[in-house]
Amino acid sequence: MSANSPESPQRVDVVLLKGGRTKIRYAADLLSDDGTRVTVRAPWAGDGVRDFGFVRFEPGDVFTEHYWRDRWYSVKEVRTADGTLKGWYCDITRPAALDGAELVVEDLDLDLWVSADGKDVLRLDEDEFEESGLRERDPEAASAAMTALNDLERLARPGDAGNGATNHGRPAPDTQHCFPPL
């Protein structure tokens, strides 16, 4: 069965590494794999509720997660159990690798949150990134991580520089909100 088959989805384990160790591992349905982008769906894998102040992840939430083999980030669409979109949580990571039934990604500490209405675009954990020592250990990876965060933020802010002309602070009629970058 291919990942794009209408039959029951394949299962994979998503393995998120941080600092060389497994931060979290959880089972997910493999929805598609086109050779570049891998898309999976899984329920919230955390214990109980995680309240970030700007969003709450809780049991019943469903994450549709997009990972790329050629991009330094992943984009996770977050919905409530009833299907209401909460927003997108973006992890800055090394490019993903699907090895058998394991989808492995290395978290590089930087994150971006984009609310469902696009009004809140929040850069997260920049202090953790600075403390990680990645800039000293692997300057090229650190540069790629910062570029990925900046690119995602630019895409998430319609009407900002590099994302089309504006009309009094609103996107021009010929430019659309281009987030998430799928």
CORQUIWO-V962785 format. One record per pair of residues at least 24 apart in sequence whose C-alpha atoms are under 10 Angstrom apart, sorted by the first residue. I is the first residue (numbers start at 1). J is the second residue. Records with the same first field share a line. If there is no record, write none. Layout:
I: J + J
//
This chain:
2: 30 + 31 + 32 + 33
3: 29 + 30 + 31 + 32 + 33 + 34 + 38 + 39 + 40
4: 30 + 31 + 32 + 33 + 34
5: 31 + 32
6: 31
9: 40 + 41
10: 40 + 101
11: 40 + 41 + 42 + 101 + 102
12: 40 + 41 + 98 + 99 + 100 + 101 + 102 + 103
13: 40 + 98 + 99 + 100 + 101 + 102 + 103 + 104
14: 40 + 42 + 65 + 98 + 101 + 102 + 103 + 104 + 105
15: 96 + 97 + 98 + 102 + 103 + 104 + 105 + 106
16: 93 + 96 + 103 + 104 + 105 + 106 + 107
17: 93 + 104 + 105 + 106 + 107 + 108
18: 93 + 105 + 106 + 107 + 108 + 109
19: 106 + 107 + 108 + 109 + 132 + 134
20: 106 + 107
21: 106
22: 104 + 105 + 106 + 107
23: 106 + 107
25: 102 + 103 + 104
26: 102
27: 101 + 102 + 103
28: 63 + 64 + 65 + 102 + 103
29: 64
30: 64 + 65 + 101 + 103
31: 64 + 65 + 66
32: 66
33: 66 + 67 + 68 + 98
34: 68
35: 68 + 69 + 98
36: 67 + 68 + 69 + 70 + 71 + 95 + 96 + 97
37: 66 + 67 + 68 + 69 + 70 + 71 + 74 + 96 + 182
38: 65 + 66 + 67 + 68 + 69 + 74 + 96 + 97 + 98 + 103
39: 64 + 65 + 66 + 67 + 68 + 74 + 75 + 76
40: 64 + 65 + 66 + 67 + 76 + 103
41: 65 + 66 + 76 + 77
43: 78 + 79 + 80 + 81
44: 78 + 79 + 80
54: 113 + 114 + 115 + 120 + 122
55: 86 + 87 + 89 + 113 + 115
56: 80 + 86
57: 86
61: 85 + 86
63: 88 + 89
64: 88
65: 89 + 90
66: 90 + 96 + 180 + 181 + 182
67: 91 + 93 + 94 + 95 + 96 + 97 + 98 + 103 + 104 + 105 + 182
68: 93 + 94 + 95 + 96 + 97 + 98 + 105 + 182
69: 94 + 95 + 96 + 97 + 98 + 105
70: 94 + 95 + 96 + 97
71: 95 + 96 + 144 + 145 + 148
72: 96 + 105 + 106 + 107 + 108 + 141 + 144 + 145 + 146 + 147 + 148 + 149
73: 105 + 106 + 107 + 108 + 110 + 111 + 112 + 144 + 145 + 148 + 149 + 152
74: 105 + 107 + 111 + 148 + 181
75: 111 + 112 + 113 + 152 + 179 + 180 + 181 + 182
76: 113 + 180
77: 114 + 116 + 180
78: 115 + 116
79: 116
84: 116
85: 115 + 116 + 117
86: 114 + 115 + 116 + 117
87: 113 + 114 + 115 + 116 + 117 + 118 + 120 + 121 + 180
88: 112 + 113 + 114 + 115 + 116 + 118 + 121 + 156 + 179 + 180
89: 113 + 114 + 115 + 122
90: 114 + 123 + 124 + 149 + 152 + 153 + 180
91: 124 + 145 + 148 + 149
92: 144 + 145 + 146 + 147 + 148 + 149 + 152
93: 141 + 144 + 145 + 148 + 149
94: 141 + 144 + 145
107: 145
108: 132 + 134 + 141 + 142 + 145 + 146
109: 134 + 145
110: 145 + 146 + 148 + 149
111: 145 + 148 + 149 + 152
112: 149 + 150 + 152 + 153 + 156
113: 152 + 153 + 156
114: 152 + 153 + 156 + 157 + 179 + 180
115: 156
118: 156 + 157 + 158 + 177 + 179
119: 156 + 157 + 158
120: 156 + 157
121: 152 + 153 + 154 + 156 + 157
122: 153 + 156
123: 149 + 150 + 152 + 153
124: 149
151: 181
152: 179 + 180 + 181
153: 179
154: 178 + 179
155: 179 + 180 + 181
156: 180 + 181
//
